[in-house]
Amino acid sequence: MARWRRPPGAVRIPLVPVKLGSHRAAAESGPLALLRGCHARIRSFASLSVRLFAEEAAPLERAEAGRAVHRYFTVALPLHSDDEERSLAPLLQARIAATLERMTREHRELEALVATLSPAWLAAGGGGEGDRLRPLRDAERFAAAFEGHLGLEEAELFPAVEALGREPLDRVWLEMQLRRRPAEEAHIPVPPGPWQR
C-alpha cells in the first residue's frame, strides 16, 4: 500500500477541530451560555466538515476528523435541538411562535443533511480525490444552512430566552444538564427532608 504524501507546495492545515470548551465550561453560566457554546461548536464542526472534503490531508487524519464530525452531529447536536424544542419552545411559544415553527422545520432539514453526510464522514480517509466532490458540495450546503439557522436563533430565540424569568431558566437549566448525563448517571436531586439519612 502506497504511503500518502503531501503534494509539493501544499500547505498542511490540520483537520482536528479547535477545542471550544464543553457544556461543563458553560455550567456556571447557565442555559444561554450553553446555547452560545453549542453554536460555536456547531460552526466549528460544520467548517471542519467542509474542510474534511476540500483540503488535502493524510488518510488517517481525514478519517479521524470524519469520525469527530460524525460523532458531534449525531450525538451532541440532537441534545442541542432537544434543548431548544423540548425545554425552551414551550416557554416561548406565545412570544415567538413563527420563529419556533421555522426553527423546528430547519432542525428537521438539518437532520436530513446529517443523515446524507454521515456515511461520507465515516468513510473519510478511505477514498480518493474523486470521492470527495459530492460530499464537499453537501458539506458546503450544510454549513451554509447552519449559518442561516444559527443566525435566526441568535437574533430571535436568544433575546427571548434572556427575557425569561429566573425560575423558568432554572428549570430549563436542570433539563439541559440532565439531558447531557449518561442515562445511568441521570437523577433528579432529592430535596432535603426526613427521607435522607
Backbone as CSV, one residue per row, in Angstrom:
resi,resn,N_x,N_y,N_z,CA_x,CA_y,CA_z,C_x,C_y,C_z
1,MET,0.844,-1.179,0.000,0.000,0.000,0.000,0.888,1.239,0.000
2,ALA,0.629,2.159,-0.911,1.445,3.363,-1.030,1.143,4.308,0.123
3,ARG,2.177,4.930,0.620,2.029,5.890,1.706,1.618,7.234,1.127
4,TRP,0.667,7.889,1.749,0.194,9.188,1.270,1.281,10.226,1.476
5,ARG,1.485,11.076,0.483,2.453,12.167,0.588,1.775,13.461,0.163
6,ARG,2.084,14.493,0.887,1.550,15.814,0.575,2.158,16.280,-0.747
7,PRO,1.329,16.790,-1.670,1.868,17.275,-2.934,2.851,18.423,-2.694
8,PRO,3.850,18.593,-3.563,4.813,19.682,-3.405,4.103,21.027,-3.374
9,GLY,4.491,21.863,-2.432,3.916,23.197,-2.303,2.608,23.239,-1.542
10,ALA,2.019,22.094,-1.212,0.747,22.083,-0.482,0.999,22.466,0.971
11,VAL,0.097,23.232,1.499,0.196,23.666,2.887,-0.587,22.702,3.755
12,ARG,-0.007,22.295,4.862,-0.695,21.384,5.777,-1.570,22.198,6.719
13,ILE,-2.857,21.902,6.681,-3.801,22.528,7.599,-4.430,21.404,8.392
14,PRO,-4.131,21.297,9.690,-4.679,20.178,10.469,-6.202,20.187,10.444
15,LEU,-6.774,19.014,10.330,-8.224,18.891,10.300,-8.824,18.755,11.688
16,VAL,-8.004,18.604,12.698,-8.526,18.432,14.051,-9.192,19.731,14.490
17,PRO,-10.445,19.665,14.971,-11.150,20.890,15.355,-10.513,21.547,16.573
18,VAL,-10.652,22.848,16.622,-10.180,23.606,17.771,-11.092,23.295,18.942
19,LYS,-10.525,23.078,20.118,-11.349,22.834,21.305,-11.987,24.153,21.720
20,LEU,-13.295,24.134,21.811,-14.024,25.351,22.150,-14.663,25.265,23.528
21,GLY,-14.277,24.330,24.321,-14.889,24.156,25.630,-16.013,23.145,25.534
22,SER,-16.648,22.905,26.634,-17.713,21.919,26.653,-18.898,22.483,27.402
23,HIS,-19.942,21.674,27.460,-21.112,22.127,28.220,-20.752,22.298,29.688
24,ARG,-19.732,21.586,30.158,-19.331,21.745,31.565,-18.744,23.126,31.814
25,ALA,-18.030,23.672,30.819,-17.465,25.008,30.971,-18.569,26.049,31.075
26,ALA,-19.698,25.797,30.406,-20.814,26.731,30.449,-21.689,26.511,31.672
27,ALA,-21.418,25.453,32.416,-22.279,25.070,33.538,-22.449,26.177,34.567
28,GLU,-21.430,26.969,34.736,-21.521,28.016,35.743,-22.294,29.217,35.246
29,SER,-22.532,29.294,33.947,-23.177,30.466,33.380,-24.644,30.265,33.049
30,GLY,-25.089,29.046,32.892,-26.495,28.779,32.648,-26.836,28.451,31.212
31,PRO,-28.152,28.362,30.940,-28.617,27.851,29.656,-28.201,28.689,28.447
32,LEU,-28.223,29.998,28.560,-27.877,30.818,27.408,-26.398,30.663,27.054
33,ALA,-25.542,30.562,28.055,-24.119,30.336,27.788,-23.917,28.977,27.134
34,LEU,-24.667,27.982,27.566,-24.565,26.659,26.950,-25.010,26.718,25.490
35,LEU,-26.109,27.410,25.213,-26.585,27.542,23.838,-25.550,28.255,22.966
36,ARG,-24.976,29.322,23.486,-23.942,30.038,22.721,-22.727,29.140,22.465
37,GLY,-22.332,28.371,23.475,-21.221,27.435,23.303,-21.546,26.377,22.262
38,CYS,-22.782,25.881,22.285,-23.207,24.903,21.272,-23.108,25.516,19.880
39,HIS,-23.548,26.752,19.742,-23.488,27.400,18.432,-22.045,27.543,17.957
40,ALA,-21.134,27.859,18.857,-19.721,27.958,18.475,-19.200,26.592,18.020
41,ARG,-19.563,25.536,18.742,-19.119,24.191,18.349,-19.766,23.756,17.034
42,ILE,-21.033,24.087,16.828,-21.701,23.742,15.566,-20.960,24.401,14.408
43,ARG,-20.642,25.682,14.562,-19.912,26.380,13.494,-18.545,25.726,13.259
44,SER,-17.857,25.374,14.317,-16.535,24.760,14.195,-16.622,23.425,13.460
45,PHE,-17.567,22.584,13.847,-17.679,21.272,13.217,-18.258,21.355,11.806
46,ALA,-19.136,22.321,11.528,-19.636,22.499,10.157,-18.489,22.935,9.251
47,SER,-17.637,23.814,9.755,-16.461,24.232,8.998,-15.515,23.059,8.779
48,LEU,-15.309,22.269,9.818,-14.449,21.095,9.696,-15.021,20.123,8.668
49,SER,-16.341,19.995,8.606,-16.972,19.110,7.638,-16.628,19.543,6.208
50,VAL,-16.641,20.838,5.946,-16.274,21.337,4.622,-14.793,21.077,4.369
51,ARG,-13.955,21.438,5.339,-12.507,21.267,5.184,-12.129,19.803,4.990
52,LEU,-12.884,18.921,5.602,-12.634,17.486,5.508,-12.607,17.020,4.052
53,PHE,-13.464,17.621,3.225,-13.546,17.210,1.827,-12.837,18.178,0.884
54,ALA,-12.498,19.387,1.361,-11.906,20.400,0.494,-10.383,20.421,0.549
55,GLU,-9.793,19.999,1.660,-8.359,20.151,1.853,-7.637,18.812,1.788
56,GLU,-6.379,18.911,1.496,-5.532,17.718,1.479,-5.177,17.330,2.907
57,ALA,-5.179,16.067,3.159,-4.794,15.560,4.472,-4.450,14.082,4.323
58,ALA,-3.668,13.607,5.253,-3.347,12.181,5.282,-4.632,11.400,5.548
59,PRO,-4.761,10.209,4.981,-5.980,9.422,5.180,-6.336,9.211,6.654
60,LEU,-5.345,8.946,7.477,-5.631,8.727,8.898,-6.181,9.993,9.546
61,GLU,-5.582,11.120,9.218,-6.050,12.401,9.758,-7.463,12.693,9.269
62,ARG,-7.732,12.426,8.001,-9.064,12.656,7.436,-10.088,11.729,8.109
63,ALA,-9.711,10.478,8.318,-10.625,9.523,8.956,-10.949,9.957,10.386
64,GLU,-9.927,10.409,11.100,-10.127,10.862,12.477,-11.063,12.070,12.523
65,ALA,-10.833,13.019,11.634,-11.685,14.207,11.579,-13.116,13.818,11.185
66,GLY,-13.246,12.888,10.242,-14.578,12.436,9.836,-15.352,11.819,10.984
67,ARG,-14.664,11.001,11.780,-15.329,10.396,12.950,-15.729,11.462,13.965
68,ALA,-14.879,12.466,14.165,-15.196,13.533,15.121,-16.420,14.329,14.666
69,VAL,-16.475,14.658,13.385,-17.614,15.406,12.847,-18.893,14.558,12.969
70,HIS,-18.780,13.295,12.587,-19.942,12.398,12.685,-20.441,12.309,14.117
71,ARG,-19.528,12.103,15.041,-19.924,11.983,16.447,-20.601,13.264,16.944
72,TYR,-20.033,14.416,16.604,-20.626,15.662,17.081,-22.056,15.815,16.555
73,PHE,-22.229,15.620,15.250,-23.540,15.887,14.660,-24.556,14.778,14.903
74,THR,-24.130,13.604,15.344,-25.098,12.541,15.640,-25.328,12.341,17.134
75,VAL,-24.433,12.860,17.968,-24.585,12.704,19.419,-24.916,14.040,20.092
76,ALA,-24.096,15.059,19.872,-24.274,16.338,20.571,-25.377,17.201,19.959
77,LEU,-25.445,17.263,18.640,-26.450,18.123,18.008,-27.880,17.758,18.412
78,PRO,-28.245,16.475,18.477,-29.610,16.168,18.929,-29.916,16.691,20.344
79,LEU,-28.914,16.732,21.204,-29.125,17.286,22.551,-29.467,18.771,22.456
80,HIS,-28.739,19.486,21.609,-28.972,20.914,21.417,-30.378,21.156,20.860
81,SER,-30.767,20.360,19.875,-32.111,20.505,19.303,-33.180,20.243,20.363
82,ASP,-32.960,19.225,21.196,-33.908,18.946,22.276,-33.971,20.105,23.271
83,ASP,-32.826,20.720,23.557,-32.836,21.885,24.457,-33.797,22.942,23.924
84,GLU,-33.684,23.205,22.645,-34.500,24.264,22.050,-35.960,23.847,21.892
85,GLU,-36.186,22.631,21.417,-37.552,22.214,21.109,-38.330,21.731,22.327
86,ARG,-37.667,21.035,23.237,-38.385,20.438,24.370,-38.360,21.320,25.603
87,SER,-37.274,22.066,25.805,-37.170,22.868,27.029,-37.554,24.330,26.806
88,LEU,-37.090,24.932,25.714,-37.334,26.356,25.511,-38.618,26.661,24.754
89,ALA,-38.897,25.915,23.697,-40.063,26.222,22.858,-41.368,26.310,23.651
90,PRO,-41.646,25.383,24.569,-42.909,25.510,25.314,-43.002,26.812,26.116
91,LEU,-41.876,27.303,26.593,-41.888,28.541,27.376,-42.015,29.785,26.503
92,LEU,-41.618,29.675,25.245,-41.553,30.844,24.369,-42.630,30.862,23.290
93,GLN,-43.484,29.846,23.253,-44.477,29.694,22.187,-45.320,30.952,22.002
94,ALA,-45.792,31.543,23.072,-46.672,32.702,22.960,-45.932,33.933,22.422
95,ARG,-44.622,34.007,22.642,-43.857,35.197,22.246,-43.333,35.141,20.815
96,ILE,-42.824,33.991,20.414,-42.151,33.906,19.115,-42.571,32.632,18.361
97,ALA,-43.856,32.432,18.226,-44.385,31.198,17.619,-43.854,30.973,16.203
98,ALA,-43.835,31.996,15.372,-43.381,31.826,13.986,-41.902,31.438,13.937
99,THR,-41.108,32.043,14.791,-39.678,31.705,14.843,-39.496,30.258,15.274
100,LEU,-40.256,29.821,16.272,-40.141,28.445,16.757,-40.568,27.444,15.688
101,GLU,-41.589,27.790,14.936,-42.038,26.908,13.858,-40.941,26.785,12.796
102,ARG,-40.360,27.902,12.419,-39.274,27.875,11.432,-38.056,27.121,11.977
103,MET,-37.720,27.359,13.247,-36.579,26.691,13.875,-36.756,25.172,13.832
104,THR,-37.938,24.715,14.202,-38.205,23.274,14.222,-38.151,22.687,12.808
105,ARG,-38.712,23.395,11.840,-38.665,22.929,10.446,-37.201,22.833,9.980
106,GLU,-36.404,23.849,10.303,-34.994,23.830,9.903,-34.229,22.712,10.618
107,HIS,-34.581,22.413,11.860,-33.936,21.291,12.561,-34.138,20.000,11.770
108,ARG,-35.371,19.754,11.274,-35.630,18.540,10.512,-34.825,18.540,9.205
109,GLU,-34.721,19.693,8.547,-33.936,19.781,7.311,-32.462,19.513,7.589
110,LEU,-31.947,20.052,8.679,-30.548,19.831,9.042,-30.306,18.368,9.423
111,GLU,-31.270,17.749,10.098,-31.144,16.325,10.426,-31.044,15.487,9.158
112,ALA,-31.803,15.864,8.112,-31.737,15.138,6.837,-30.347,15.306,6.210
113,LEU,-29.768,16.496,6.327,-28.412,16.708,5.801,-27.382,15.905,6.599
114,VAL,-27.580,15.802,7.914,-26.682,14.968,8.732,-26.760,13.523,8.239
115,ALA,-27.972,13.038,7.981,-28.130,11.665,7.500,-27.457,11.474,6.141
116,THR,-27.523,12.484,5.288,-26.878,12.416,3.978,-25.359,12.384,4.114
117,LEU,-24.822,13.209,5.000,-23.370,13.337,5.139,-22.734,12.260,6.020
118,SER,-23.506,11.640,6.896,-22.938,10.662,7.845,-22.093,9.585,7.184
119,PRO,-22.562,8.937,6.129,-21.710,7.910,5.511,-20.383,8.484,4.983
120,ALA,-20.425,9.691,4.436,-19.195,10.302,3.917,-18.235,10.645,5.058
121,TRP,-18.768,11.133,6.179,-17.901,11.440,7.323,-17.208,10.167,7.806
122,LEU,-17.978,9.100,7.907,-17.408,7.848,8.408,-16.443,7.203,7.415
123,ALA,-16.641,7.461,6.121,-15.765,6.876,5.099,-14.563,7.758,4.784
124,ALA,-14.516,8.957,5.360,-13.424,9.893,5.060,-12.084,9.229,5.347
125,GLY,-11.161,9.457,4.463,-9.838,8.880,4.635,-9.643,7.622,3.841
126,GLY,-10.728,7.041,3.362,-10.594,5.788,2.633,-10.695,5.942,1.132
127,GLY,-11.086,7.123,0.652,-11.299,7.282,-0.779,-10.291,8.202,-1.425
128,GLY,-10.404,8.299,-2.709,-9.517,9.148,-3.478,-10.107,10.532,-3.669
129,GLU,-9.439,11.320,-4.477,-9.825,12.706,-4.750,-11.250,12.799,-5.296
130,GLY,-11.603,11.907,-6.229,-12.922,11.948,-6.845,-14.050,11.632,-5.882
131,ASP,-13.731,10.941,-4.805,-14.750,10.564,-3.831,-15.177,11.735,-2.950
132,ARG,-14.500,12.880,-3.077,-14.768,13.988,-2.158,-15.631,15.091,-2.759
133,LEU,-15.876,15.090,-4.055,-16.588,16.196,-4.682,-18.034,16.307,-4.206
134,ARG,-18.777,15.219,-4.245,-20.182,15.288,-3.816,-20.297,15.597,-2.322
135,PRO,-19.546,14.892,-1.453,-19.647,15.249,-0.033,-19.235,16.700,0.235
136,LEU,-18.287,17.218,-0.551,-17.887,18.622,-0.376,-19.064,19.537,-0.660
137,ARG,-19.768,19.289,-1.739,-20.950,20.119,-2.052,-22.004,20.004,-0.957
138,ASP,-22.250,18.793,-0.489,-23.218,18.594,0.596,-22.769,19.299,1.869
139,ALA,-21.480,19.208,2.183,-20.944,19.848,3.393,-21.035,21.369,3.288
140,GLU,-20.782,21.911,2.116,-20.904,23.365,1.926,-22.355,23.800,2.100
141,ARG,-23.275,23.036,1.538,-24.706,23.332,1.696,-25.108,23.235,3.176
142,PHE,-24.589,22.224,3.858,-24.854,22.005,5.285,-24.357,23.193,6.112
143,ALA,-23.111,23.618,5.871,-22.533,24.738,6.630,-23.316,26.025,6.373
144,ALA,-23.697,26.270,5.125,-24.462,27.477,4.802,-25.847,27.442,5.458
145,ALA,-26.498,26.279,5.430,-27.812,26.150,6.061,-27.703,26.385,7.560
146,PHE,-26.660,25.847,8.162,-26.483,26.041,9.600,-26.210,27.499,9.937
147,GLU,-25.427,28.176,9.129,-25.127,29.579,9.420,-26.397,30.406,9.438
148,GLY,-27.275,30.184,8.456,-28.550,30.893,8.448,-29.419,30.530,9.638
149,HIS,-29.443,29.261,9.968,-30.253,28.784,11.098,-29.755,29.376,12.420
150,LEU,-28.456,29.326,12.635,-27.897,29.851,13.882,-28.119,31.362,13.981
151,GLY,-28.027,32.054,12.858,-28.294,33.498,12.847,-29.711,33.808,13.292
152,LEU,-30.673,33.024,12.808,-32.075,33.191,13.220,-32.201,33.002,14.729
153,GLU,-31.636,31.929,15.243,-31.752,31.657,16.676,-31.092,32.752,17.507
154,GLU,-29.925,33.200,17.080,-29.210,34.229,17.849,-29.936,35.566,17.811
155,ALA,-30.619,35.860,16.705,-31.328,37.129,16.584,-32.690,37.117,17.279
156,GLU,-33.357,35.961,17.287,-34.727,35.947,17.793,-34.942,35.064,19.022
157,LEU,-34.319,33.881,19.039,-34.509,32.970,20.172,-33.742,33.455,21.403
158,PHE,-32.477,33.796,21.230,-31.655,34.168,22.383,-32.216,35.364,23.157
159,PRO,-32.659,36.456,22.482,-33.254,37.555,23.254,-34.505,37.128,24.022
160,ALA,-35.304,36.235,23.435,-36.498,35.753,24.138,-36.105,34.916,25.353
161,VAL,-35.038,34.137,25.236,-34.550,33.351,26.372,-34.054,34.292,27.477
162,GLU,-33.335,35.328,27.088,-32.825,36.290,28.073,-33.951,36.951,28.858
163,ALA,-35.123,37.091,28.219,-36.250,37.752,28.874,-37.013,36.835,29.831
164,LEU,-36.726,35.538,29.810,-37.401,34.622,30.736,-36.968,34.931,32.166
165,GLY,-37.828,34.672,33.082,-37.501,34.884,34.494,-36.567,33.813,35.035
166,ARG,-36.111,34.036,36.231,-35.143,33.132,36.871,-35.688,31.713,37.030
167,GLU,-36.933,31.592,37.485,-37.499,30.259,37.736,-37.583,29.405,36.470
168,PRO,-38.131,29.938,35.366,-38.156,29.107,34.151,-36.746,28.770,33.645
169,LEU,-35.828,29.712,33.756,-34.454,29.440,33.314,-33.789,28.376,34.178
170,ASP,-34.056,28.396,35.466,-33.502,27.357,36.342,-34.039,25.982,35.953
171,ARG,-35.325,25.915,35.640,-35.940,24.647,35.231,-35.338,24.165,33.903
172,VAL,-35.177,25.083,32.961,-34.571,24.750,31.665,-33.145,24.261,31.882
173,TRP,-32.419,24.947,32.749,-31.021,24.588,33.012,-30.913,23.168,33.560
174,LEU,-31.792,22.814,34.490,-31.796,21.460,35.044,-32.083,20.435,33.948
175,GLU,-33.068,20.714,33.105,-33.380,19.803,31.999,-32.180,19.625,31.074
176,MET,-31.497,20.721,30.764,-30.340,20.660,29.872,-29.215,19.824,30.491
177,GLN,-28.989,20.008,31.774,-27.936,19.244,32.454,-28.265,17.756,32.477
178,LEU,-29.512,17.421,32.796,-29.916,16.021,32.857,-29.841,15.373,31.478
179,ARG,-30.172,16.126,30.455,-30.136,15.602,29.089,-28.720,15.188,28.700
180,ARG,-27.720,15.816,29.252,-26.336,15.559,28.875,-25.657,14.485,29.716
181,ARG,-26.298,14.026,30.727,-25.715,12.965,31.545,-26.027,11.607,30.936
182,PRO,-25.085,10.691,31.024,-25.418,9.331,30.595,-26.610,8.820,31.401
183,ALA,-27.410,7.988,30.791,-28.649,7.519,31.407,-28.434,6.957,32.809
184,GLU,-27.334,6.223,33.017,-27.130,5.617,34.323,-26.774,6.644,35.399
185,GLU,-26.304,7.827,34.979,-25.951,8.858,35.954,-27.088,9.845,36.199
186,ALA,-28.035,9.908,35.259,-29.102,10.900,35.366,-29.956,10.633,36.604
187,HIS,-30.144,11.662,37.358,-31.028,11.559,38.507,-31.535,12.956,38.828
188,ILE,-32.673,13.005,39.467,-33.206,14.281,39.901,-32.817,14.441,41.357
189,PRO,-32.209,15.584,41.678,-31.778,15.776,43.066,-32.955,15.645,44.034
190,VAL,-32.717,14.973,45.111,-33.733,14.779,46.136,-33.675,15.973,47.083
191,PRO,-34.805,16.680,47.264,-34.786,17.816,48.198,-34.560,17.322,49.631
192,PRO,-34.003,18.174,50.471,-33.770,17.758,51.856,-35.079,17.417,52.553
193,GLY,-35.011,16.462,53.418,-36.209,16.044,54.153,-35.917,14.864,55.027
194,PRO,-36.922,14.331,55.702,-36.728,13.233,56.634,-36.324,11.928,55.956
195,TRP,-36.521,11.806,54.649,-36.167,10.582,53.928,-34.669,10.444,53.699
196,GLN,-33.914,11.512,53.935,-32.453,11.448,53.765,-31.816,11.082,55.083
197,ARG,-30.734,10.325,55.032,-30.032,9.934,56.267,-28.628,10.403,56.197
